[in-house]
Every structure is written in C-alpha cells, then in structure tokens.
Amino acid sequence: MLGCTPAALPAPSQTSATATRGLAPLTDGQVGEIVDVIDTQQMRAARLAMEHAVDPQVRAFAENLLRDQESASAALLARLAKESASLQPSLLVQLFEARSRDARAWLSNESGTTFDHDFLGYEVKEQAMQLDWLDHVLIPAAGDAAFRTSLKQRSASATARLRDAELLARRLPEPGPSSL
C-alpha cells in the first residue's frame, strides 16, 4: 500500500459488520478470537506510533491506546477462562489481520507530521470499525451475559478513543511540504 492514503484503506461501514448476517452464529470463543485479534492489531499500531510519532500528544495517545488494549486483552482472556471458553478461529479473523497488516505496512513508510496525521486518520477508522463490529455483530453474538457486558464496556472505550482521535486530529497542525 505504498503511496496509499488513509482514505484508500477499506472504509469501516455498517455494511461491513451487517454483511455477516445470515452466516452461522458465532460462539463466545470465536467472538473472543475476533476481539483478541483486534486487540493485538491495535497494540501493534500503538507501538508503531510510539516509534514514529513526532507530536507528543500523538505519542501520548498511542501510549494510552497500548495500555488500554493490553488491559482489555488480559481481561478478555480472564473472562473467557472464567467461562471455560477458549479462543476459536473464525474466517472473520483473516479480514482484521489482513486489513491491519496492510495499514501498518503503509504507516511504517510515513514519517514526521505526515505519520501523525495518517496514524490518527487510521485510528479514527479503526475505532469506528470496532464500534460497528462490537455493536452489530460481537455483542449480539455473545452468549454469556457477563461476556456481553464486558463487550459493551469495550464499545464505550472505543467510543471514547474515537472521540479522542478525532479531537487530536483536528488540533494538530497540517503537515508541511518538508514532511513529505
């Protein structure tokens, strides 16, 4: 995806999540695997931003994202263990892994203020996608009530991160020609 812009990444939309309707229902283990992959991809993106971001606010956003995702991931695994469920593969996992791998490859070639802007644009799309999947697929598919509640808490966290990324993106100065 070299030379790609955030706009060229697949757009998260309600249709991406609602397109799964009509497929076999997901088990809690499959929901857990999808959420675990999302966590892992978000942690990788945060680490990349911690290496490449030049703006201290973007770096702080990435540090908070990493800390939040590590905590959420540990809580997910503990929740599944308590329910005696284990992570189970799902074809949907490949969608998240491929999309994130492409985005990280593209972002890793960015630098300076361009990286900061593109990373925040990516995070806005990622958080919106997470909300879409959580609210329309993963929460409704969760069989265990406590697991469903923990997914609803994730939805609230993703909403807050989306808002934070949008606000931070608006406050950053536009990248100049020197950052190209």
Backbone as JSON Lines, residues from 0, in Angstrom:
{"i":0,"aa":"M","n":[0.82,-1.2,0.0],"ca":[0.0,0.0,0.0],"c":[0.86,1.25,0.0]}
{"i":1,"aa":"L","n":[2.06,1.14,-0.48],"ca":[2.92,2.31,-0.53],"c":[2.25,3.39,-1.35]}
{"i":2,"aa":"G","n":[2.38,4.62,-0.89],"ca":[1.76,5.74,-1.59],"c":[0.27,5.84,-1.35]}
{"i":3,"aa":"C","n":[-0.23,5.01,-0.5],"ca":[-1.66,4.98,-0.2],"c":[-1.98,6.07,0.83]}
{"i":4,"aa":"T","n":[-3.2,6.5,0.85],"ca":[-3.64,7.48,1.84],"c":[-4.64,6.83,2.76]}
{"i":5,"aa":"P","n":[-4.94,7.43,3.91],"ca":[-5.93,6.83,4.8],"c":[-7.27,6.62,4.1]}
{"i":6,"aa":"A","n":[-7.61,7.5,3.19],"ca":[-8.9,7.37,2.5],"c":[-8.95,6.12,1.64]}
{"i":7,"aa":"A","n":[-7.79,5.6,1.23],"ca":[-7.77,4.43,0.37],"c":[-7.91,3.12,1.15]}
{"i":8,"aa":"L","n":[-7.76,3.18,2.46],"ca":[-7.96,1.98,3.26],"c":[-9.44,1.61,3.21]}
{"i":9,"aa":"P","n":[-9.75,0.34,3.31],"ca":[-11.16,-0.03,3.32],"c":[-11.9,0.73,4.4]}
{"i":10,"aa":"A","n":[-12.98,1.36,4.02],"ca":[-13.74,2.18,4.97],"c":[-14.58,1.29,5.87]}
{"i":11,"aa":"P","n":[-14.54,1.56,7.17],"ca":[-15.44,0.82,8.05],"c":[-16.85,1.34,7.83]}
{"i":12,"aa":"S","n":[-17.75,0.45,7.65],"ca":[-19.14,0.89,7.46],"c":[-20.04,-0.13,8.1]}
{"i":13,"aa":"Q","n":[-21.24,0.26,8.32],"ca":[-22.19,-0.66,8.93],"c":[-22.35,-1.9,8.07]}
{"i":14,"aa":"T","n":[-22.26,-1.74,6.76],"ca":[-22.43,-2.9,5.89],"c":[-21.34,-3.93,6.1]}
{"i":15,"aa":"S","n":[-20.15,-3.51,6.53],"ca":[-19.09,-4.49,6.75],"c":[-19.48,-5.46,7.86]}
{"i":16,"aa":"A","n":[-20.08,-4.97,8.9],"ca":[-20.5,-5.83,10.01],"c":[-21.82,-6.51,9.7]}
{"i":17,"aa":"T","n":[-22.76,-5.79,9.13],"ca":[-24.07,-6.38,8.89],"c":[-24.04,-7.38,7.76]}
{"i":18,"aa":"A","n":[-22.98,-7.37,6.95],"ca":[-22.86,-8.36,5.88],"c":[-22.72,-9.76,6.45]}
{"i":19,"aa":"T","n":[-22.37,-9.89,7.71],"ca":[-22.22,-11.21,8.32],"c":[-23.55,-11.84,8.7]}
{"i":20,"aa":"R","n":[-24.62,-11.08,8.63],"ca":[-25.93,-11.66,8.93],"c":[-26.21,-12.77,7.94]}
{"i":21,"aa":"G","n":[-26.8,-13.83,8.43],"ca":[-27.07,-14.98,7.58],"c":[-25.98,-16.03,7.66]}
{"i":22,"aa":"L","n":[-24.82,-15.69,8.24],"ca":[-23.77,-16.67,8.46],"c":[-24.09,-17.43,9.74]}
{"i":23,"aa":"A","n":[-23.42,-18.54,9.94],"ca":[-23.63,-19.32,11.16],"c":[-23.33,-18.44,12.36]}
{"i":24,"aa":"P","n":[-24.08,-18.61,13.44],"ca":[-23.83,-17.8,14.64],"c":[-22.42,-18.04,15.18]}
{"i":25,"aa":"L","n":[-21.85,-17.0,15.73],"ca":[-20.52,-17.09,16.34],"c":[-20.64,-17.63,17.76]}
{"i":26,"aa":"T","n":[-19.66,-18.42,18.16],"ca":[-19.59,-18.87,19.55],"c":[-18.85,-17.8,20.35]}
{"i":27,"aa":"D","n":[-18.92,-17.89,21.68],"ca":[-18.18,-16.95,22.52],"c":[-16.68,-17.06,22.25]}
{"i":28,"aa":"G","n":[-16.2,-18.27,21.98],"ca":[-14.78,-18.45,21.66],"c":[-14.39,-17.76,20.36]}
{"i":29,"aa":"Q","n":[-15.28,-17.79,19.36],"ca":[-15.0,-17.11,18.1],"c":[-15.07,-15.59,18.28]}
{"i":30,"aa":"V","n":[-16.05,-15.13,19.03],"ca":[-16.13,-13.7,19.34],"c":[-14.86,-13.28,20.06]}
{"i":31,"aa":"G","n":[-14.43,-14.08,21.02],"ca":[-13.21,-13.79,21.77],"c":[-11.99,-13.73,20.86]}
{"i":32,"aa":"E","n":[-11.9,-14.64,19.9],"ca":[-10.76,-14.64,18.97],"c":[-10.76,-13.37,18.13]}
{"i":33,"aa":"I","n":[-11.91,-12.94,17.65],"ca":[-12.01,-11.72,16.86],"c":[-11.57,-10.52,17.71]}
{"i":34,"aa":"V","n":[-12.07,-10.45,18.92],"ca":[-11.71,-9.34,19.81],"c":[-10.23,-9.39,20.14]}
{"i":35,"aa":"D","n":[-9.69,-10.58,20.37],"ca":[-8.27,-10.72,20.66],"c":[-7.41,-10.24,19.49]}
{"i":36,"aa":"V","n":[-7.82,-10.57,18.28],"ca":[-7.06,-10.12,17.1],"c":[-7.15,-8.6,16.96]}
{"i":37,"aa":"I","n":[-8.32,-8.03,17.2],"ca":[-8.45,-6.58,17.16],"c":[-7.52,-5.95,18.2]}
{"i":38,"aa":"D","n":[-7.5,-6.51,19.42],"ca":[-6.6,-6.01,20.47],"c":[-5.15,-6.06,20.01]}
{"i":39,"aa":"T","n":[-4.75,-7.2,19.48],"ca":[-3.36,-7.39,19.05],"c":[-3.0,-6.39,17.96]}
{"i":40,"aa":"Q","n":[-3.88,-6.2,17.0],"ca":[-3.6,-5.26,15.91],"c":[-3.52,-3.83,16.44]}
{"i":41,"aa":"Q","n":[-4.37,-3.48,17.38],"ca":[-4.32,-2.14,17.96],"c":[-3.03,-1.93,18.76]}
{"i":42,"aa":"M","n":[-2.58,-2.97,19.47],"ca":[-1.32,-2.86,20.22],"c":[-0.15,-2.67,19.26]}
{"i":43,"aa":"R","n":[-0.17,-3.38,18.14],"ca":[0.9,-3.22,17.15],"c":[0.9,-1.81,16.57]}
{"i":44,"aa":"A","n":[-0.27,-1.29,16.25],"ca":[-0.37,0.07,15.71],"c":[0.12,1.09,16.74]}
{"i":45,"aa":"A","n":[-0.24,0.88,18.0],"ca":[0.18,1.8,19.06],"c":[1.7,1.78,19.21]}
{"i":46,"aa":"R","n":[2.3,0.6,19.17],"ca":[3.76,0.51,19.28],"c":[4.44,1.21,18.09]}
{"i":47,"aa":"L","n":[3.87,1.04,16.91],"ca":[4.41,1.72,15.72],"c":[4.34,3.23,15.92]}
{"i":48,"aa":"A","n":[3.23,3.72,16.43],"ca":[3.08,5.16,16.67],"c":[4.05,5.65,17.74]}
{"i":49,"aa":"M","n":[4.29,4.83,18.73],"ca":[5.23,5.25,19.77],"c":[6.65,5.38,19.2]}
{"i":50,"aa":"E","n":[6.95,4.64,18.14],"ca":[8.25,4.72,17.49],"c":[8.33,5.89,16.51]}
{"i":51,"aa":"H","n":[7.24,6.17,15.79],"ca":[7.28,7.11,14.67],"c":[6.66,8.48,14.93]}
{"i":52,"aa":"A","n":[5.78,8.59,15.9],"ca":[5.09,9.87,16.12],"c":[6.07,10.94,16.55]}
{"i":53,"aa":"V","n":[5.86,12.15,16.03],"ca":[6.71,13.27,16.42],"c":[6.0,14.2,17.39]}
{"i":54,"aa":"D","n":[4.7,14.26,17.33],"ca":[3.94,15.14,18.21],"c":[3.76,14.44,19.56]}
{"i":55,"aa":"P","n":[4.09,15.11,20.66],"ca":[3.96,14.48,21.98],"c":[2.53,14.04,22.3]}
{"i":56,"aa":"Q","n":[1.53,14.75,21.8],"ca":[0.14,14.37,22.05],"c":[-0.21,13.07,21.31]}
{"i":57,"aa":"V","n":[0.31,12.9,20.12],"ca":[0.07,11.67,19.36],"c":[0.77,10.5,20.05]}
{"i":58,"aa":"R","n":[1.99,10.74,20.51],"ca":[2.73,9.71,21.24],"c":[1.97,9.32,22.52]}
{"i":59,"aa":"A","n":[1.44,10.31,23.25],"ca":[0.67,10.04,24.47],"c":[-0.61,9.26,24.14]}
{"i":60,"aa":"F","n":[-1.27,9.62,23.04],"ca":[-2.45,8.88,22.6],"c":[-2.08,7.42,22.36]}
{"i":61,"aa":"A","n":[-0.96,7.18,21.68],"ca":[-0.52,5.81,21.39],"c":[-0.19,5.06,22.68]}
{"i":62,"aa":"E","n":[0.46,5.72,23.61],"ca":[0.79,5.08,24.89],"c":[-0.48,4.69,25.64]}
{"i":63,"aa":"N","n":[-1.47,5.58,25.66],"ca":[-2.75,5.27,26.31],"c":[-3.46,4.13,25.6]}
{"i":64,"aa":"L","n":[-3.43,4.16,24.27],"ca":[-4.05,3.1,23.48],"c":[-3.41,1.75,23.81]}
{"i":65,"aa":"L","n":[-2.09,1.72,23.84],"ca":[-1.39,0.47,24.15],"c":[-1.76,-0.03,25.55]}
{"i":66,"aa":"R","n":[-1.72,0.84,26.52],"ca":[-2.05,0.46,27.9],"c":[-3.49,-0.06,27.98]}
{"i":67,"aa":"D","n":[-4.43,0.67,27.36],"ca":[-5.84,0.26,27.4],"c":[-6.05,-1.09,26.72]}
{"i":68,"aa":"Q","n":[-5.4,-1.29,25.56],"ca":[-5.58,-2.54,24.82],"c":[-4.94,-3.72,25.55]}
{"i":69,"aa":"E","n":[-3.78,-3.5,26.18],"ca":[-3.16,-4.57,26.95],"c":[-4.07,-4.99,28.11]}
{"i":70,"aa":"S","n":[-4.64,-4.02,28.78],"ca":[-5.55,-4.29,29.9],"c":[-6.81,-5.0,29.41]}
{"i":71,"aa":"A","n":[-7.37,-4.52,28.32],"ca":[-8.59,-5.13,27.77],"c":[-8.32,-6.56,27.3]}
{"i":72,"aa":"S","n":[-7.16,-6.79,26.72],"ca":[-6.8,-8.12,26.25],"c":[-6.68,-9.1,27.43]}
{"i":73,"aa":"A","n":[-6.02,-8.67,28.48],"ca":[-5.88,-9.52,29.67],"c":[-7.25,-9.82,30.27]}
{"i":74,"aa":"A","n":[-8.12,-8.81,30.32],"ca":[-9.47,-9.01,30.87],"c":[-10.27,-9.97,30.0]}
{"i":75,"aa":"L","n":[-10.11,-9.87,28.69],"ca":[-10.82,-10.77,27.78],"c":[-10.42,-12.22,28.04]}
{"i":76,"aa":"L","n":[-9.13,-12.46,28.11],"ca":[-8.66,-13.84,28.32],"c":[-9.11,-14.36,29.68]}
{"i":77,"aa":"A","n":[-9.09,-13.51,30.7],"ca":[-9.57,-13.92,32.03],"c":[-11.07,-14.22,31.99]}
{"i":78,"aa":"R","n":[-11.83,-13.4,31.29],"ca":[-13.28,-13.59,31.18],"c":[-13.58,-14.92,30.49]}
{"i":79,"aa":"L","n":[-12.88,-15.21,29.4],"ca":[-13.12,-16.47,28.69],"c":[-12.71,-17.68,29.54]}
{"i":80,"aa":"A","n":[-11.62,-17.54,30.28],"ca":[-11.18,-18.64,31.15],"c":[-12.22,-18.9,32.23]}
{"i":81,"aa":"K","n":[-12.79,-17.83,32.77],"ca":[-13.81,-17.97,33.81],"c":[-15.04,-18.69,33.27]}
{"i":82,"aa":"E","n":[-15.32,-18.46,32.01],"ca":[-16.5,-19.07,31.39],"c":[-16.13,-20.43,30.79]}
{"i":83,"aa":"S","n":[-14.87,-20.86,30.98],"ca":[-14.37,-22.12,30.44],"c":[-14.47,-22.17,28.91]}
{"i":84,"aa":"A","n":[-14.26,-21.04,28.29],"ca":[-14.24,-20.96,26.83],"c":[-12.82,-20.67,26.4]}
{"i":85,"aa":"S","n":[-12.49,-21.07,25.2],"ca":[-11.16,-20.76,24.67],"c":[-11.34,-20.04,23.33]}
{"i":86,"aa":"L","n":[-10.28,-19.37,22.92],"ca":[-10.32,-18.68,21.65],"c":[-10.48,-19.71,20.54]}
{"i":87,"aa":"Q","n":[-11.37,-19.41,19.59],"ca":[-11.63,-20.32,18.48],"c":[-11.5,-19.55,17.17]}
{"i":88,"aa":"P","n":[-10.89,-20.18,16.18],"ca":[-10.7,-19.48,14.9],"c":[-12.03,-19.18,14.2]}
{"i":89,"aa":"S","n":[-11.99,-18.14,13.41],"ca":[-13.13,-17.73,12.61],"c":[-12.58,-17.14,11.32]}
{"i":90,"aa":"L","n":[-13.29,-17.31,10.24],"ca":[-12.85,-16.73,8.97],"c":[-12.79,-15.2,9.05]}
{"i":91,"aa":"L","n":[-13.58,-14.61,9.93],"ca":[-13.6,-13.16,10.06],"c":[-12.27,-12.61,10.56]}
{"i":92,"aa":"V","n":[-11.52,-13.43,11.29],"ca":[-10.23,-13.01,11.83],"c":[-9.3,-12.6,10.69]}
{"i":93,"aa":"Q","n":[-9.33,-13.32,9.59],"ca":[-8.46,-13.01,8.45],"c":[-8.71,-11.6,7.92]}
{"i":94,"aa":"L","n":[-9.95,-11.16,7.93],"ca":[-10.3,-9.81,7.49],"c":[-9.57,-8.77,8.33]}
{"i":95,"aa":"F","n":[-9.61,-8.91,9.64],"ca":[-8.98,-7.96,10.53],"c":[-7.46,-8.01,10.41]}
{"i":96,"aa":"E","n":[-6.9,-9.22,10.31],"ca":[-5.45,-9.34,10.22],"c":[-4.91,-8.73,8.93]}
{"i":97,"aa":"A","n":[-5.54,-9.02,7.81],"ca":[-5.07,-8.5,6.52],"c":[-5.19,-6.98,6.47]}
{"i":98,"aa":"R","n":[-6.3,-6.46,6.9],"ca":[-6.51,-5.0,6.88],"c":[-5.47,-4.29,7.74]}
{"i":99,"aa":"S","n":[-5.23,-4.81,8.92],"ca":[-4.26,-4.18,9.82],"c":[-2.84,-4.32,9.32]}
{"i":100,"aa":"R","n":[-2.51,-5.47,8.76],"ca":[-1.16,-5.68,8.22],"c":[-0.88,-4.67,7.1]}
{"i":101,"aa":"D","n":[-1.84,-4.48,6.21],"ca":[-1.67,-3.52,5.11],"c":[-1.52,-2.1,5.65]}
{"i":102,"aa":"A","n":[-2.33,-1.75,6.62],"ca":[-2.27,-0.4,7.18],"c":[-0.94,-0.15,7.88]}
{"i":103,"aa":"R","n":[-0.46,-1.13,8.63],"ca":[0.82,-0.96,9.32],"c":[1.97,-0.85,8.33]}
{"i":104,"aa":"A","n":[1.92,-1.62,7.25],"ca":[2.97,-1.54,6.23],"c":[2.98,-0.14,5.62]}
{"i":105,"aa":"W","n":[1.81,0.38,5.35],"ca":[1.7,1.72,4.78],"c":[2.18,2.77,5.78]}
{"i":106,"aa":"L","n":[1.72,2.68,7.03],"ca":[2.11,3.66,8.05],"c":[3.6,3.62,8.35]}
{"i":107,"aa":"S","n":[4.2,2.45,8.3],"ca":[5.62,2.34,8.64],"c":[6.5,3.1,7.64]}
{"i":108,"aa":"N","n":[5.96,3.43,6.48],"ca":[6.72,4.21,5.49],"c":[6.47,5.71,5.6]}
{"i":109,"aa":"E","n":[5.64,6.11,6.54],"ca":[5.35,7.53,6.76],"c":[6.31,8.07,7.82]}
{"i":110,"aa":"S","n":[6.48,9.38,7.84],"ca":[7.32,9.98,8.87],"c":[6.85,11.39,9.18]}
{"i":111,"aa":"G","n":[7.39,11.92,10.27],"ca":[7.1,13.3,10.66],"c":[5.63,13.54,10.93]}
{"i":112,"aa":"T","n":[5.23,14.77,10.64],"ca":[3.83,15.14,10.9],"c":[2.86,14.4,9.99]}
{"i":113,"aa":"T","n":[3.36,13.94,8.83],"ca":[2.51,13.13,7.95],"c":[2.13,11.84,8.66]}
{"i":114,"aa":"F","n":[3.1,11.21,9.33],"ca":[2.79,10.0,10.09],"c":[1.72,10.3,11.14]}
{"i":115,"aa":"D","n":[1.91,11.37,11.88],"ca":[0.97,11.71,12.95],"c":[-0.45,11.83,12.4]}
{"i":116,"aa":"H","n":[-0.61,12.56,11.33],"ca":[-1.94,12.74,10.73],"c":[-2.5,11.42,10.2]}
{"i":117,"aa":"D","n":[-1.67,10.67,9.51],"ca":[-2.15,9.41,8.93],"c":[-2.48,8.38,10.01]}
{"i":118,"aa":"F","n":[-1.67,8.34,11.06],"ca":[-1.96,7.42,12.17],"c":[-3.3,7.76,12.81]}
{"i":119,"aa":"L","n":[-3.53,9.05,13.06],"ca":[-4.81,9.43,13.67],"c":[-5.98,9.15,12.73]}
{"i":120,"aa":"G","n":[-5.79,9.37,11.44],"ca":[-6.84,9.03,10.46],"c":[-7.14,7.54,10.48]}
{"i":121,"aa":"Y","n":[-6.09,6.74,10.56],"ca":[-6.23,5.29,10.66],"c":[-6.98,4.92,11.94]}
{"i":122,"aa":"E","n":[-6.62,5.53,13.06],"ca":[-7.27,5.21,14.32],"c":[-8.75,5.61,14.31]}
{"i":123,"aa":"V","n":[-9.08,6.71,13.69],"ca":[-10.5,7.09,13.59],"c":[-11.26,5.98,12.86]}
{"i":124,"aa":"K","n":[-10.7,5.51,11.76],"ca":[-11.36,4.43,11.0],"c":[-11.4,3.14,11.81]}
{"i":125,"aa":"E","n":[-10.31,2.81,12.49],"ca":[-10.26,1.58,13.27],"c":[-11.28,1.6,14.42]}
{"i":126,"aa":"Q","n":[-11.34,2.7,15.15],"ca":[-12.28,2.77,16.27],"c":[-13.72,2.71,15.76]}
{"i":127,"aa":"A","n":[-14.01,3.37,14.64],"ca":[-15.35,3.31,14.06],"c":[-15.68,1.87,13.64]}
{"i":128,"aa":"M","n":[-14.7,1.19,13.05],"ca":[-14.91,-0.2,12.65],"c":[-15.16,-1.08,13.87]}
{"i":129,"aa":"Q","n":[-14.36,-0.88,14.93],"ca":[-14.56,-1.67,16.14],"c":[-15.96,-1.47,16.7]}
{"i":130,"aa":"L","n":[-16.4,-0.23,16.74],"ca":[-17.75,0.06,17.24],"c":[-18.8,-0.65,16.4]}
{"i":131,"aa":"D","n":[-18.64,-0.6,15.11],"ca":[-19.57,-1.25,14.19],"c":[-19.65,-2.74,14.49]}
{"i":132,"aa":"W","n":[-18.48,-3.38,14.55],"ca":[-18.46,-4.82,14.79],"c":[-18.95,-5.17,16.2]}
{"i":133,"aa":"L","n":[-18.53,-4.41,17.18],"ca":[-18.99,-4.69,18.54],"c":[-20.51,-4.58,18.63]}
{"i":134,"aa":"D","n":[-21.03,-3.46,18.17],"ca":[-22.46,-3.18,18.35],"c":[-23.38,-4.04,17.48]}
{"i":135,"aa":"H","n":[-22.92,-4.41,16.28],"ca":[-23.81,-5.1,15.35],"c":[-23.56,-6.6,15.23]}
{"i":136,"aa":"V","n":[-22.38,-7.07,15.63],"ca":[-22.08,-8.49,15.46],"c":[-21.65,-9.14,16.77]}
{"i":137,"aa":"L","n":[-20.61,-8.6,17.4],"ca":[-19.98,-9.3,18.52],"c":[-20.83,-9.29,19.79]}
{"i":138,"aa":"I","n":[-21.36,-8.15,20.16],"ca":[-22.2,-8.1,21.37],"c":[-23.45,-8.95,21.19]}
{"i":139,"aa":"P","n":[-24.17,-8.82,20.07],"ca":[-25.36,-9.67,19.91],"c":[-25.02,-11.17,19.87]}
{"i":140,"aa":"A","n":[-23.81,-11.53,19.41],"ca":[-23.45,-12.94,19.3],"c":[-23.01,-13.54,20.63]}
{"i":141,"aa":"A","n":[-22.58,-12.72,21.57],"ca":[-22.08,-13.23,22.85],"c":[-23.2,-13.93,23.61]}
{"i":142,"aa":"G","n":[-22.93,-15.17,23.98],"ca":[-23.94,-15.95,24.68],"c":[-23.96,-15.72,26.18]}
{"i":143,"aa":"D","n":[-22.8,-15.53,26.77],"ca":[-22.69,-15.33,28.21],"c":[-22.99,-13.87,28.55]}
{"i":144,"aa":"A","n":[-23.88,-13.66,29.51],"ca":[-24.3,-12.29,29.87],"c":[-23.12,-11.44,30.37]}
{"i":145,"aa":"A","n":[-22.24,-12.0,31.18],"ca":[-21.09,-11.25,31.68],"c":[-20.13,-10.9,30.54]}
{"i":146,"aa":"F","n":[-19.99,-11.8,29.59],"ca":[-19.15,-11.55,28.43],"c":[-19.75,-10.42,27.59]}
{"i":147,"aa":"R","n":[-21.05,-10.46,27.42],"ca":[-21.75,-9.39,26.69],"c":[-21.53,-8.03,27.37]}
{"i":148,"aa":"T","n":[-21.62,-8.02,28.69],"ca":[-21.39,-6.78,29.45],"c":[-19.97,-6.27,29.24]}
{"i":149,"aa":"S","n":[-18.99,-7.17,29.25],"ca":[-17.6,-6.73,29.04],"c":[-17.41,-6.19,27.62]}
{"i":150,"aa":"L","n":[-18.12,-6.74,26.65],"ca":[-18.04,-6.23,25.28],"c":[-18.71,-4.85,25.18]}
{"i":151,"aa":"K","n":[-19.76,-4.64,25.94],"ca":[-20.4,-3.31,25.96],"c":[-19.45,-2.27,26.56]}
{"i":152,"aa":"Q","n":[-18.66,-2.67,27.55],"ca":[-17.66,-1.76,28.12],"c":[-16.59,-1.43,27.08]}
{"i":153,"aa":"R","n":[-16.22,-2.42,26.26],"ca":[-15.27,-2.18,25.17],"c":[-15.84,-1.18,24.18]}
{"i":154,"aa":"S","n":[-17.13,-1.29,23.92],"ca":[-17.78,-0.36,23.0],"c":[-17.68,1.06,23.53]}
{"i":155,"aa":"A","n":[-17.9,1.22,24.82],"ca":[-17.78,2.55,25.43],"c":[-16.35,3.06,25.34]}
{"i":156,"aa":"S","n":[-15.37,2.19,25.54],"ca":[-13.96,2.58,25.43],"c":[-13.62,2.98,24.0]}
{"i":157,"aa":"A","n":[-14.11,2.21,23.03],"ca":[-13.85,2.54,21.62],"c":[-14.49,3.87,21.25]}
{"i":158,"aa":"T","n":[-15.66,4.16,21.81],"ca":[-16.31,5.45,21.56],"c":[-15.45,6.59,22.09]}
{"i":159,"aa":"A","n":[-14.89,6.42,23.27],"ca":[-14.03,7.45,23.86],"c":[-12.75,7.62,23.05]}
{"i":160,"aa":"R","n":[-12.13,6.5,22.61],"ca":[-10.91,6.6,21.8],"c":[-11.19,7.25,20.45]}
{"i":161,"aa":"L","n":[-12.33,6.95,19.86],"ca":[-12.72,7.57,18.6],"c":[-12.82,9.08,18.77]}
{"i":162,"aa":"R","n":[-13.5,9.5,19.81],"ca":[-13.64,10.93,20.1],"c":[-12.28,11.57,20.32]}
{"i":163,"aa":"D","n":[-11.42,10.92,21.11],"ca":[-10.08,11.46,21.38],"c":[-9.25,11.58,20.11]}
{"i":164,"aa":"A","n":[-9.3,10.57,19.25],"ca":[-8.53,10.61,18.0],"c":[-9.04,11.71,17.08]}
{"i":165,"aa":"E","n":[-10.35,11.87,17.02],"ca":[-10.92,12.94,16.18],"c":[-10.52,14.32,16.7]}
{"i":166,"aa":"L","n":[-10.61,14.52,18.0],"ca":[-10.23,15.82,18.58],"c":[-8.75,16.11,18.38]}
{"i":167,"aa":"L","n":[-7.92,15.12,18.6],"ca":[-6.49,15.31,18.45],"c":[-6.14,15.59,16.98]}
{"i":168,"aa":"A","n":[-6.77,14.9,16.06],"ca":[-6.51,15.13,14.64],"c":[-6.86,16.56,14.23]}
{"i":169,"aa":"R","n":[-7.92,17.09,14.81],"ca":[-8.32,18.48,14.49],"c":[-7.35,19.5,15.07]}
{"i":170,"aa":"R","n":[-6.71,19.18,16.19],"ca":[-5.81,20.14,16.84],"c":[-4.41,20.16,16.24]}
{"i":171,"aa":"L","n":[-4.02,19.09,15.57],"ca":[-2.66,19.05,15.02],"c":[-2.52,20.02,13.86]}
{"i":172,"aa":"P","n":[-1.36,20.65,13.76],"ca":[-1.12,21.48,12.58],"c":[-1.01,20.59,11.34]}
{"i":173,"aa":"E","n":[-1.39,21.12,10.21],"ca":[-1.3,20.36,8.96],"c":[0.16,20.06,8.66]}
{"i":174,"aa":"P","n":[0.42,18.86,8.09],"ca":[1.81,18.56,7.72],"c":[2.27,19.51,6.62]}
{"i":175,"aa":"G","n":[3.5,19.91,6.73],"ca":[4.06,20.83,5.73],"c":[4.76,20.07,4.63]}
{"i":176,"aa":"P","n":[5.2,20.75,3.59],"ca":[5.88,20.1,2.46],"c":[7.16,19.37,2.89]}
{"i":177,"aa":"S","n":[7.78,19.83,3.99],"ca":[9.03,19.22,4.42],"c":[8.82,17.81,4.97]}
{"i":178,"aa":"S","n":[7.58,17.46,5.33],"ca":[7.32,16.14,5.9],"c":[6.94,15.13,4.84]}
{"i":179,"aa":"L","n":[6.91,15.53,3.59],"ca":[6.56,14.59,2.52],"c":[7.73,13.77,2.21]}
